[in-house]
Amino acid sequence: MLAVMWRERILGWAFDAAFNDGASQAAIGACETALGQTLPRELADLLRESDGVEGEYGLGLIWPVERIKKDNLEFRAYVTFATLYMPFEPLLFFADAGNGDQFAFVMRDRPADVFVWDHETDRRTMVAPSLATYLEWWLGGRIVL
């Protein structure tokens, strides 16, 4: 039931959204183990329905679970980033804005809050109180970067 709700909600905000087959629980578990973090419930639920969601022009509204794992591990391990940016361990990136900025949960705060990471300034700004609100506001133009 929840899975149908995600797909219907997203299509209500973006009629051209593209969905994938759902991620397996094993894939989600492997991601969580690799990152040492449990994915926020909303994100895991959405990934079980669609392993990533693409918007217009291939924009990564929600990344597939393998990209979530890969990108987060790379950001945390890349030595040069440690001299340029604050630590990435508290962040769980899951989407991009198409301009270099990325959306993330800050796992040390309330993991339901969605932040945008500005790749030029390293600023981390809360933009939505939940994944559903992020999707609604981002697709509706309320979040402007």
C-alpha positions, 0 to 999 in steps of 0.5 A, a space after each residue: 500500500 505504501 509503495 503505491 502511495 509513493 508512486 502516485 504522490 510523485 506522479 502528482 508532482 512530476 507526471 514525467 517521473 521515471 521509476 525502476 523496479 524496487 530495490 531488494 531488502 538485501 541491496 538496502 541492507 548491503 548499503 546500510 552495512 557499507 555506510 554503517 547507517 540505517 537508511 531513513 524509513 521513508 527513503 528505504 520504503 521508497 527504494 523498495 518500490 522504485 530503486 531510484 526515481 528520475 525527473 525531467 532530463 534525467 535529474 536524480 530525484 532519488 538515486 538508486 541504492 547502489 549510487 547512494 552507497 557508492 557516492 557516499 562512500 566516495 565522498 567520505 573516503 576522498 582525501 582531498 575533500 577532507 581539506 576542502 569540506 567539513 566531514 561528510 560522515 553525518 550526511 547521507 546523500 540521496 539525490 542531486 540538484 543537477 548543478 553540483 549541489 546534492 540533497 542529503 539527510 543529516 544523520 546526527 540530527 533528525 534523520 527525517 530532515 532534508 538538507 541541501 549541500 552547496 558544493 561551492 560553499 560547503 553550506 548545508 541548509 535544511 530545505 524540507 522536514 521530510 522526504 515527501 515534503 522535499 519531493 513536493 517542494 523540489 518538484 513544485 519549485 518551492 526549493 530554489 537553489 
